Structure formats: C-alpha cells, structure tokens
C-alpha cells in the first residue's frame, strides 16, 4: 500500500537529523509522488491512522498535496483544519 510507503518515508525524515531545507527543497517531491499514487483505500487508511500521527507528520503531508490529489487532498486539508490549530 502506498500509505505505508508514505508513512515510512515521512517518519524517516522526521526522525533523522535531515535539515528542513532538504525536506522543502527536495525530499517533499518524493513524498508528493507517493501521495499522488494513493488509491481510495490508501486515503481511507490514512484517515484511520491520522489521530496517531504527529503535527509535523500532518504538516508534511499537507505540504505535499497538490492538484493531482484532487478531492481527497482537499478533504484531507479540511479535516486538518477541523482537527488542530497548530497544523494549518
């Protein structure tokens, strides 16, 4: 599943000593590609697990959402707005 790949990828960058610049200059593009390949079941899996994720994890996902994510991406961003003031 793509969700598991995205989760693992994001956790690697959250847990490592990689710079924020590296994430925003390069690494986010790989995460964005994973997100754009999500199936409906991947989106559902992400929603089921979102409460257990850190704010930084959520911020990184939100940063990766682009027009290719279409309605699922928009719905995810709306859910973050309702979830936490610190994320968006």
ZIMOHU-V655970 format. One record per residue. SS is DSSP state (a for helix, b for strand, c for the rest). PSI is psi in degrees with one decimal (none if undefined). OMEGA is omega in whole degrees, 0 to 359 (NA if undefined). Layout:
BEGIN
SS_PSI_OMEGA + SS_PSI_OMEGA
END
This chain:
BEGIN
c_142.9_181 + a_-31.0_179 + a_-44.2_180 + a_-38.6_177 + a_-44.5_179 + a_-45.5_180 + a_-47.5_180 + a_-43.6_180 + a_-47.3_180 + a_-42.4_180 + a_-34.9_176 + a_-42.2_182 + a_-22.8_176 + a_-37.1_184 + a_-18.6_180 + c_171.9_175 + c_32.5_179 + c_148.8_183 + c_154.5_175 + a_-37.4_180 + a_-41.8_180 + a_-41.6_179 + a_-52.3_186 + a_-19.8_179 + a_-30.7_187 + a_-55.8_192 + a_-32.1_181 + a_-28.2_182 + a_-38.0_177 + a_-42.0_178 + a_-39.6_179 + a_-40.3_178 + a_-41.6_177 + a_-45.6_181 + a_-38.7_180 + a_-14.3_177 + c_9.6_178 + c_140.8_169 + c_174.2_177 + a_-38.0_180 + a_-31.0_175 + a_-43.6_178 + a_-43.3_179 + a_-40.1_178 + a_-39.7_179 + a_-43.1_178 + a_-37.0_180 + a_-29.2_186 + a_-2.3_189 + a_-34.4_182 + a_-25.6_181 + a_-4.1_184 + c_149.6_180 + c_162.6_177 + a_-38.4_179 + a_-39.3_177 + a_-46.7_181 + a_-40.3_179 + a_-41.7_180 + a_-39.8_177 + a_-45.6_181 + a_-38.5_180 + a_-29.8_184 + a_-12.9_183 + c_126.9_178 + c_-169.7_184 + a_-23.6_179 + a_-19.2_180 + a_-15.3_176 + a_-134.6_187 + a_-35.7_179 + a_-40.9_178 + a_-43.2_178 + a_-43.8_179 + a_-40.0_178 + a_-45.2_179 + a_-41.0_177 + a_-39.8_180 + a_-34.4_177 + a_-37.4_178 + a_-37.5_180 + a_-20.7_187 + a_-46.5_191 + c_136.9_176 + c_-20.3_184 + c_-16.7_183 + c_-51.4_182 + c_none_NA
END
